[in-house]
């Protein structure tokens, strides 16, 4: 059987069904001759195999030109596959390293050994350039924090049990966090800082995982930057404390368990990847702050895991801290003593609020200089490029102005305590 067909549209799949094919003379070189093409099924199969093999080789060559991901791991397996198997790989050696990552990403600008996670570490670590000036650090506070950090970094040299966690607790607004940050700046410590808001999540286990990741990030600071580091959790009792009828969540339990596990095994910390014998992290001290540690799960705060430090500044500490605060304003130490005695039993942040309150009148005058409140938005947010705002003149700090601000703040405190609007609203609900 012969089939007439157009040579510009040959369906090779149909050749196996027709052993004899005839081409009309108008498509042939000679108008009077015709020729037959006989193709066997075996020849077609062999030809298709050759085409598939050639296509695969061409595809491999094409990929190799686009990417250089051909690195093998220490077992000889595909390196990318192993990285993918580790859910969230924390191995920062996989940075912009020639021969490991595509040269397109390594580049020649940042250097052949550029660290791809440098920006990530910079975001979660804290530096204290903003703490400009001469501040007072209470000696007792300084000794406690410095001793804890040093003991943990030389724990392998001590023949004693060293608690991994230091718990600093005390009244509200007593400068626990600020004093700790001043010590970090003095020691050159670059810490990883967390807050109570990160200890809860809609996903079960996420806060515990976050703590382990931040702990390892602090370890990387020690290993790769050659700086002291630690993990600090502010207001931990607000995150995992039990107050009255507060519901205890799974994440509360996991966070407590994670911190207990870190205290017991400070050099083996998993973030989800498979365990490796060489995966040993540096021992990183942990510092937590809070107001009432009696609300925290008791086994977490036991002496073997957490060293407790109750911070209640005495009169001398308060006077020295406040004097350093007002020293540049020309307030003498005797005037500071008088202010502290006028407003006793106040937290340290109260005396900082005094200075802030004195700025109110000067700030309102500056608003008027800007054109008033009607034009304030466009002036602050949409001012033309190169435009200058009116110069703000800070108020002159005087003893009388600070006393006036203090009486105003005390009055507001008393109003809150005496005027209980919640009871007023609910008095008819009994």
Order of alpha helices (4+ residues) and beta strands (2+ residues): beta-beta-alpha-alpha-beta-alpha-beta-alpha-alpha-beta-alpha-beta-alpha-beta-alpha-alpha-beta-beta-alpha-alpha-alpha-alpha-alpha-alpha-alpha
